[in-house]
């Protein structure tokens, strides 16, 4: 593996394994509130496992002795290391796929975009636990980590999902190369072109369907108004006639 020597040594010599923490390239951990950052450090410091953490800041206040940080880390190589036991992730698509490929359980902390859906899918597959950012405390993070590490079903499900993901006739690279060459051989492969690509804008956006639905709702409301108004007029007219007869 192409991993720096100090990083390789840190993982190889871990007696209880390694927990890998990374929230991708867009989320900077140093922007977390001091309360959340302290909760992370307190939780990591309470672990017998070593923690490898992607952190782009210059200093990390309260960093425990079992935590190693790096501004850039070779994620795919790290997740494939035999000592990696857990991945704490925001649930980005690429990181999730890399964890699935490597067969590593996930503590998911979804923050935005598709991350919530990605983590929910992993939870349904039985190899992940979801933890919301607002719920992060030392206790909640430790509970999520220990749940995954102490229950062998999560690791088993991660390996099972990895096998299912890898079990294909071609590698991802071979598949990509094949279809690129296929399109070239067939001059753009127009027979594979979706008819939806040629739809007019109003049909593509379903504006015609929406217009009919809106018209139907408006018509229903208008007719309801007419009926109610007519009924009220009849009732009021009858009351007036009754009063006139009594007088």
C-alpha positions in Angstrom: 0.0 0.0 0.0 1.1 3.6 -0.7 0.9 4.8 2.9 3.5 7.0 4.6 5.8 5.1 6.9 4.6 6.9 10.1 1.0 6.2 9.1 1.7 2.6 8.3 3.5 2.2 11.6 0.7 3.8 13.5 -1.8 1.3 12.1 0.4 -1.8 12.1 1.3 -1.4 15.8 -2.2 -0.8 17.0 -3.0 -3.5 19.5 -6.8 -3.1 19.4 -7.2 -1.8 15.8 -7.9 1.6 14.3 -10.9 3.9 14.1 -10.8 6.2 11.0 -12.5 9.6 11.2 -13.1 11.7 8.1 -15.9 14.1 7.1 -14.7 14.5 3.5 -13.1 17.5 1.8 -15.9 20.0 2.3 -16.5 19.8 6.0 -13.7 21.2 8.2 -13.8 19.7 11.7 -12.1 22.8 13.2 -15.3 24.7 12.4 -17.3 22.5 14.9 -18.3 24.2 18.1 -15.8 23.8 20.9 -18.4 21.7 22.7 -18.7 19.2 19.8 -14.9 19.2 19.3 -14.3 18.4 23.0 -16.9 15.6 22.8 -15.0 14.1 19.9 -11.6 14.3 21.8 -13.1 12.9 25.0 -14.7 10.0 23.2 -11.6 9.2 21.2 -9.4 9.4 24.3 -11.6 6.9 26.1 -11.1 4.2 23.4 -8.5 1.5 23.6 -8.3 1.6 19.8 -6.1 4.1 18.0 -7.9 6.9 16.0 -6.7 8.2 12.7 -8.4 11.6 12.0 -8.5 13.8 9.0 -7.9 17.3 10.4 -6.8 20.3 8.3 -6.1 22.7 11.2 -2.7 23.4 12.6 -3.4 22.4 16.1 -6.1 20.2 17.7 -6.9 21.3 21.3 -7.1 18.4 23.7 -5.8 15.8 21.2 -5.4 12.4 23.1 -2.2 10.4 22.8 -4.0 7.6 20.8 -5.1 10.1 18.1 -3.1 10.8 14.9 -4.2 13.6 12.6 -3.4 14.4 9.0 -4.4 17.1 6.6 -4.6 14.6 3.7 -5.0 10.9 4.2 -5.1 8.1 1.5 -8.6 7.0 2.4 -8.9 4.0 0.2 -5.6 2.5 1.4 -6.5 3.2 5.0 -10.0 1.6 4.7 -8.3 -1.5 3.1 -5.8 -1.9 6.0 -6.4 -5.1 8.0 -6.3 -3.1 11.3 -9.1 -0.7 10.4 -12.2 -1.6 12.4 -14.5 1.3 11.9 -15.1 4.4 9.7 -16.7 7.5 11.2 -18.0 9.4 8.2 -20.4 12.1 7.1 -21.9 9.7 4.5 -20.6 11.2 1.3 -21.2 8.9 -1.7 -17.5 8.2 -2.5 -16.5 7.5 1.1 -19.5 5.3 1.6 -18.7 3.3 -1.5 -15.1 3.0 -0.4 -16.2 1.7 3.0 -18.6 -0.8 1.3 -15.8 -2.0 -1.0 -13.5 -2.5 2.0 -16.2 -4.0 4.2 -15.8 -1.5 7.0 -18.7 -0.7 9.4 -19.7 3.0 9.5 -20.8 5.5 12.2 -22.6 8.0 10.0 -22.9 11.7 10.9 -24.9 13.0 7.9 -24.7 16.8 7.5 -26.3 17.8 4.2 -27.2 16.8 0.6 -27.4 13.0 -0.1 -25.6 12.0 3.1 -28.8 11.3 5.1 -30.0 8.9 2.4 -26.6 7.2 2.0 -26.4 6.6 5.8 -30.0 5.3 6.0 -29.2 2.8 3.3 -26.2 1.6 5.2 -28.2 1.3 8.4 -30.8 -0.8 6.5 -28.1 -3.1 5.3 -27.1 -3.6 8.9 -23.5 -2.3 9.0 -24.0 1.3 10.1 -25.3 3.4 13.0 -26.6 6.9 12.4 -25.7 9.8 14.8 -27.0 13.3 14.2 -24.6 16.3 14.6 -26.8 17.9 17.2 -26.8 14.7 19.3 -23.0 14.4 19.4 -21.7 14.0 23.0 -18.9 12.0 24.5 -21.5 9.4 25.6 -23.5 9.2 22.4 -20.4 8.8 20.2 -18.9 6.2 22.5 -22.1 4.3 22.5 -22.3 4.3 18.7 -18.7 3.2 18.4 -18.9 0.5 20.9 -22.2 -0.8 19.4 -20.4 -1.4 16.1 -17.2 -2.7 17.5 -18.7 -5.0 20.2 -21.5 -6.5 18.1 -20.0 -8.9 15.5 -23.1 -8.7 13.3 -22.1 -5.2 12.0 -18.7 -6.4 10.9 -20.3 -9.5 9.4 -22.9 -7.5 7.5 -20.2 -5.1 6.2 -18.2 -8.0 4.8 -21.3 -9.5 3.3 -22.2 -6.3 1.6 -18.6 -5.9 0.4 -18.7 -9.4 -1.2 -22.0 -8.6 -2.9 -20.6 -5.3 -4.2 -17.5 -6.9 -5.6 -19.2 -9.9 -7.1 -19.5 -8.7 -10.7 -18.2 -9.9 -14.1 -16.0 -6.9 -14.5 -14.2 -4.4 -12.3 -15.5 -0.8 -12.3 -12.6 0.3 -14.5 -13.2 -2.5 -17.0 -16.9 -1.6 -17.1 -16.2 2.0 -17.7 -13.7 1.3 -20.5 -16.1 -1.2 -22.1 -19.0 1.2 -22.3 -16.8 4.1 -23.5 -15.5 1.9 -26.3 -19.0 0.6 -27.0 -20.3 4.2 -27.5 -17.4 4.9 -29.8 -17.9 1.7 -31.9 -21.6 2.5 -32.4 -21.1 6.1 -33.3 -22.7 7.6 -30.1 -25.0 4.6 -29.5 -28.2 6.5 -30.4 -30.2 3.4 -29.7 -29.4 3.7 -26.1 -30.4 7.4 -25.9 -33.3 8.0 -23.5 -36.5 9.4 -25.1 -36.6 11.7 -22.1 -33.6 13.6 -23.4 -35.8 14.8 -26.4 -38.9 15.9 -24.4 -39.9 19.5 -24.6 -39.3 21.5 -21.4 -42.9 21.6 -20.3 -43.2 17.8 -20.5 -39.8 17.2 -18.9 -40.8 19.3 -15.9 -44.4 17.8 -16.0 -45.8 21.3 -16.3 -48.7 19.9 -18.4 -49.6 17.4 -15.6 -49.2 20.1 -12.9 -51.4 22.5 -14.8 -54.2 19.9 -15.1 -54.0 19.1 -11.4 -54.0 22.8 -10.4 -56.9 23.4 -12.8 -58.8 20.5 -11.2 -58.2 21.7 -7.7 -59.2 25.3 -8.6 -62.3 24.0 -10.4 -63.3 21.9 -7.4 -62.8 24.8 -5.0 -64.8 27.1 -7.2 -67.7 24.6 -7.6 -67.7 24.0 -3.9 -67.9 27.8 -3.3 -70.8 28.1 -5.8 -72.7 25.2 -4.1 -72.2 26.6 -0.6 -73.2 30.1 -1.7 -76.3 28.8 -3.5 -77.3 26.7 -0.4 -76.8 29.7 1.9 -78.9 32.0 -0.4 -81.7 29.4 -0.4 -81.6 29.1 3.4 -81.5 32.8 4.0 -84.2 33.4 1.4 -86.5 30.9 3.1 -85.9 32.5 6.5 -86.9 35.9 5.1 -90.1 34.5 3.5 -91.0 32.9 6.8 -90.5 36.1 8.7 -92.7 38.0 6.1 -95.5 35.5 6.4 -95.5 35.8 10.2 -95.6 39.6 10.0 
